[in-house]
């Protein structure tokens, strides 16, 4: 199935990453480093501009092959890069897809708008049966976003991953299935009780893994 390269929301232009985007991605990441570093393992060490450009080229190739749809979020108000969101691990046979991303703290109020756009795209265009996110249980901002967007908490995966500090962490598994978007209410289960960190950005998974 062909994946659309670009679509818009009220405040965001969502476009697949491509060659030439590396410099803007690098500037956005470095200016949000304080907020991203606690959650993103690829922030240690800090990515280089060349590494960001290579990432953009690789994920664009994945887009052309239908493997993923990894997009940059551009503010329609000021034209600045606001963050990243993507559909990763697309399983075409089962119609399962993972959503991950992050947003610059300046645009944190637009994270739900970006997430809902990708969810709607997944269920309407890709005819997904299941859309899921995996989030560190200590990341209260991201877990709250998932709940507000209607995702249901399916469970807590203990010692599932190594965090950015190379310590074992617990992962919340959030998901929506197609029946949920046909009128069923979103989940109300609270995320895990890990020690919270105060963050103003939203970071879900690790988008610089191509």
C-alpha positions, 0 to 999 in steps of 0.5 A: 500500500502506498503511504501518503508523504504529507498531510496537515492538521490545524497547526501542523504540517506532517511530512515524511523526513527526506534528504536535506532535513538533517540540519533542521532536525539537528537544531530542533534536537539540540535545543530540546536536549534537556527534555529529550535526554532523560528518555531517549537512548540515542541522545547519549551521545548527542546526535551530530548534524551528519547523523541526523541527515543520514537518519532522514535519508534512511527513513525516507528509503524505508518510506519508499519501501513501505516499511515505515512512515516517519515524519517531521512536524512543521509548525504551520504558524512559524514554519519551524520544526516542532518535532517528530512522529512516525509509524514504525514496525508496520506489520502489513499482514496483521495490520498492526503499527507502532507509533512513536515520536517526540515534540519540542517543548515550545510546541508541547500543546500540539502533541495530542493533535499530532498523535491523533492525526497519525491514529486517524491515518492508521485506521482510515488509510491503512485500515489498521487493526491495532495501533500501539505505543510503548512508553517508560512508566516514569514518563508521566507526560507521555503516558498522560498523552496516550490516555488523553488520546483514547489509548488503553493501557494493556499492561506493564512490561517489567524490566523490558528495556534499558533506559537512556542511563542504561538502567532497566525500566518498565514499559507501559503498553498502550493500544487502540484496536479498530473497535475502539475507534467505532465508539468505544470509550478510551481506557481509564487505567493509570500508568505504572507508579514509577518515580515521575520526572518533570518534563515539558516535552513528550517523548515516546520510543526512540525515533532515531532508530531507522 
